[in-house]
Amino acid sequence: MLQSFTHRDNPYGHGNSNIAFQQELDELLETDVEYRDNPSLARLCYLVADLINQWEKLEMKSRRISGSTSTQSSSDKGKHSRIDDPVGG
């Protein structure tokens, strides 16, 4: 999981968003004392989920600022291309 966002087998691994996310995750893991002292899958999942939540908030804020609010229905959300997936599915 630690390099899955940029792994060579991930077809989206060389995308800018994946590289940026992986860099932020690496920094977070290095600075998180609890994870560094006692690495666990539970702590890793918590940190990844928190980082994803931060990215989603920034994306929403960016859309509000630019004035492009998405009014996509829930049925349309599943129809977007996998290429749009920022973490490579």
PyRosetta script that sets phi, psi and omega in degrees:
from pyrosetta import init, pose_from_sequence

init()
pose = pose_from_sequence("MLQSFTHRDNPYGHGNSNIAFQQELDELLETDVEYRDNPSLARLCYLVADLINQWEKLEMKSRRISGSTSTQSSSDKGKHSRIDDPVGG")
pose.set_psi(1, -30.9)
pose.set_omega(1, -172.6)
pose.set_phi(2, -60.8)
pose.set_psi(2, -32.1)
pose.set_omega(2, 178.5)
pose.set_phi(3, -120.4)
pose.set_psi(3, 17.4)
pose.set_omega(3, -175.2)
pose.set_phi(4, -66.3)
pose.set_psi(4, -24.4)
pose.set_omega(4, -179.0)
pose.set_phi(5, -73.8)
pose.set_psi(5, -23.8)
pose.set_omega(5, -179.4)
pose.set_phi(6, -122.5)
pose.set_psi(6, 9.6)
pose.set_omega(6, -178.3)
pose.set_phi(7, -61.5)
pose.set_psi(7, 146.3)
pose.set_omega(7, -177.3)
pose.set_phi(8, -61.8)
pose.set_psi(8, -25.2)
pose.set_omega(8, 178.9)
pose.set_phi(9, -81.5)
pose.set_psi(9, -10.1)
pose.set_omega(9, 176.6)
pose.set_phi(10, -85.8)
pose.set_psi(10, 115.3)
pose.set_omega(10, -177.4)
pose.set_phi(11, -61.8)
pose.set_psi(11, -17.2)
pose.set_omega(11, 179.5)
pose.set_phi(12, -104.0)
pose.set_psi(12, 6.2)
pose.set_omega(12, -173.4)
pose.set_phi(13, -63.2)
pose.set_psi(13, -20.8)
pose.set_omega(13, -179.7)
pose.set_phi(14, -99.9)
pose.set_psi(14, 6.6)
pose.set_omega(14, 176.8)
pose.set_phi(15, -72.4)
pose.set_psi(15, 146.0)
pose.set_omega(15, -178.1)
pose.set_phi(16, -56.4)
pose.set_psi(16, -40.4)
pose.set_omega(16, -178.3)
pose.set_phi(17, -68.0)
pose.set_psi(17, -37.5)
pose.set_omega(17, 178.1)
pose.set_phi(18, -66.5)
pose.set_psi(18, -42.1)
pose.set_omega(18, 179.4)
pose.set_phi(19, -63.3)
pose.set_psi(19, -45.8)
pose.set_omega(19, 179.6)
pose.set_phi(20, -63.6)
pose.set_psi(20, -42.1)
pose.set_omega(20, 179.6)
pose.set_phi(21, -64.0)
pose.set_psi(21, -44.4)
pose.set_omega(21, -179.9)
pose.set_phi(22, -61.6)
pose.set_psi(22, -40.6)
pose.set_omega(22, 178.5)
pose.set_phi(23, -63.2)
pose.set_psi(23, -43.9)
pose.set_omega(23, 178.9)
pose.set_phi(24, -64.7)
pose.set_psi(24, -40.0)
pose.set_omega(24, 178.8)
pose.set_phi(25, -64.7)
pose.set_psi(25, -44.0)
pose.set_omega(25, 178.5)
pose.set_phi(26, -58.7)
pose.set_psi(26, -45.4)
pose.set_omega(26, 178.7)
pose.set_phi(27, -62.5)
pose.set_psi(27, -41.9)
pose.set_omega(27, 179.9)
pose.set_phi(28, -62.5)
pose.set_psi(28, -43.4)
pose.set_omega(28, -179.7)
pose.set_phi(29, -66.3)
pose.set_psi(29, -35.6)
pose.set_omega(29, 178.9)
pose.set_phi(30, -69.4)
pose.set_psi(30, -33.3)
pose.set_omega(30, -175.7)
pose.set_phi(31, -95.2)
pose.set_psi(31, -11.7)
pose.set_omega(31, -179.3)
pose.set_phi(32, -81.3)
pose.set_psi(32, 109.3)
pose.set_omega(32, -175.2)
pose.set_phi(33, -61.7)
pose.set_psi(33, -43.4)
pose.set_omega(33, -178.6)
pose.set_phi(34, -61.2)
pose.set_psi(34, -44.5)
pose.set_omega(34, 179.3)
pose.set_phi(35, -69.2)
pose.set_psi(35, -40.8)
pose.set_omega(35, -178.6)
pose.set_phi(36, -64.7)
pose.set_psi(36, -40.9)
pose.set_omega(36, -178.6)
pose.set_phi(37, -75.5)
pose.set_psi(37, -33.7)
pose.set_omega(37, -176.9)
pose.set_phi(38, -148.0)
pose.set_psi(38, 76.8)
pose.set_omega(38, -177.9)
pose.set_phi(39, -61.2)
pose.set_psi(39, 132.3)
pose.set_omega(39, 178.8)
pose.set_phi(40, -143.9)
pose.set_psi(40, 155.9)
pose.set_omega(40, 177.6)
pose.set_phi(41, -63.3)
pose.set_psi(41, -38.9)
pose.set_omega(41, 179.9)
pose.set_phi(42, -60.7)
pose.set_psi(42, -44.2)
pose.set_omega(42, -179.6)
pose.set_phi(43, -68.8)
pose.set_psi(43, -40.2)
pose.set_omega(43, 177.2)
pose.set_phi(44, -59.9)
pose.set_psi(44, -46.1)
pose.set_omega(44, 179.1)
pose.set_phi(45, -61.8)
pose.set_psi(45, -41.0)
pose.set_omega(45, 178.6)
pose.set_phi(46, -61.3)
pose.set_psi(46, -46.3)
pose.set_omega(46, -178.2)
pose.set_phi(47, -66.5)
pose.set_psi(47, -40.6)
pose.set_omega(47, 178.4)
pose.set_phi(48, -64.9)
pose.set_psi(48, -45.0)
pose.set_omega(48, 179.5)
pose.set_phi(49, -61.2)
pose.set_psi(49, -40.9)
pose.set_omega(49, 179.3)
pose.set_phi(50, -65.0)
pose.set_psi(50, -41.3)
pose.set_omega(50, 179.1)
pose.set_phi(51, -66.2)
pose.set_psi(51, -41.5)
pose.set_omega(51, 176.7)
pose.set_phi(52, -60.2)
pose.set_psi(52, -42.9)
pose.set_omega(52, 178.8)
pose.set_phi(53, -60.6)
pose.set_psi(53, -42.2)
pose.set_omega(53, 178.0)
pose.set_phi(54, -62.6)
pose.set_psi(54, -43.0)
pose.set_omega(54, 179.1)
pose.set_phi(55, -63.7)
pose.set_psi(55, -40.6)
pose.set_omega(55, 179.2)
pose.set_phi(56, -63.7)
pose.set_psi(56, -41.9)
pose.set_omega(56, 178.5)
pose.set_phi(57, -62.9)
pose.set_psi(57, -42.1)
pose.set_omega(57, 178.0)
pose.set_phi(58, -63.8)
pose.set_psi(58, -39.8)
pose.set_omega(58, 178.3)
pose.set_phi(59, -63.2)
pose.set_psi(59, -44.1)
pose.set_omega(59, 178.9)
pose.set_phi(60, -63.7)
pose.set_psi(60, -42.9)
pose.set_omega(60, 179.4)
pose.set_phi(61, -63.4)
pose.set_psi(61, -42.5)
pose.set_omega(61, 178.9)
pose.set_phi(62, -61.7)
pose.set_psi(62, -41.5)
pose.set_omega(62, 179.0)
pose.set_phi(63, -65.6)
pose.set_psi(63, -39.6)
pose.set_omega(63, 178.6)
pose.set_phi(64, -64.9)
pose.set_psi(64, -41.9)
pose.set_omega(64, -179.2)
pose.set_phi(65, -65.5)
pose.set_psi(65, -41.4)
pose.set_omega(65, -178.3)
pose.set_phi(66, -79.5)
pose.set_psi(66, -10.3)
pose.set_omega(66, 177.6)
pose.set_phi(67, 82.6)
pose.set_psi(67, 10.4)
pose.set_omega(67, 179.2)
pose.set_phi(68, -104.3)
pose.set_psi(68, 78.6)
pose.set_omega(68, 177.8)
pose.set_phi(69, -79.7)
pose.set_psi(69, 138.1)
pose.set_omega(69, -179.0)
pose.set_phi(70, -92.0)
pose.set_psi(70, 126.1)
pose.set_omega(70, 177.1)
pose.set_phi(71, -114.7)
pose.set_psi(71, 34.7)
pose.set_omega(71, -179.1)
pose.set_phi(72, -64.6)
pose.set_psi(72, 133.8)
pose.set_omega(72, 176.5)
pose.set_phi(73, -75.5)
pose.set_psi(73, 161.4)
pose.set_omega(73, -178.4)
pose.set_phi(74, -63.2)
pose.set_psi(74, -29.9)
pose.set_omega(74, 178.6)
pose.set_phi(75, -72.6)
pose.set_psi(75, -29.4)
pose.set_omega(75, 179.0)
pose.set_phi(76, -77.9)
pose.set_psi(76, -26.4)
pose.set_omega(76, -176.8)
pose.set_phi(77, -60.9)
pose.set_psi(77, -35.7)
pose.set_omega(77, -179.4)
pose.set_phi(78, -75.8)
pose.set_psi(78, -9.5)
pose.set_omega(78, -176.4)
pose.set_phi(79, -92.3)
pose.set_psi(79, -5.8)
pose.set_omega(79, -178.2)
pose.set_phi(80, -70.5)
pose.set_psi(80, 155.2)
pose.set_omega(80, -178.6)
pose.set_phi(81, -67.4)
pose.set_psi(81, 146.6)
pose.set_omega(81, 176.5)
pose.set_phi(82, -64.3)
pose.set_psi(82, -19.1)
pose.set_omega(82, 178.2)
pose.set_phi(83, -63.9)
pose.set_psi(83, -29.9)
pose.set_omega(83, 179.5)
pose.set_phi(84, -72.9)
pose.set_psi(84, -11.2)
pose.set_omega(84, -176.7)
pose.set_phi(85, -72.4)
pose.set_psi(85, 113.3)
pose.set_omega(85, -173.0)
pose.set_phi(86, -69.5)
pose.set_psi(86, -18.4)
pose.set_omega(86, -178.7)
pose.set_phi(87, -113.2)
pose.set_psi(87, 9.6)
pose.set_omega(87, 172.5)
pose.set_phi(88, 81.8)
pose.set_psi(88, 19.8)
pose.set_omega(88, 172.8)
pose.set_phi(89, 68.9)
pose.dump_pdb("model.pdb")
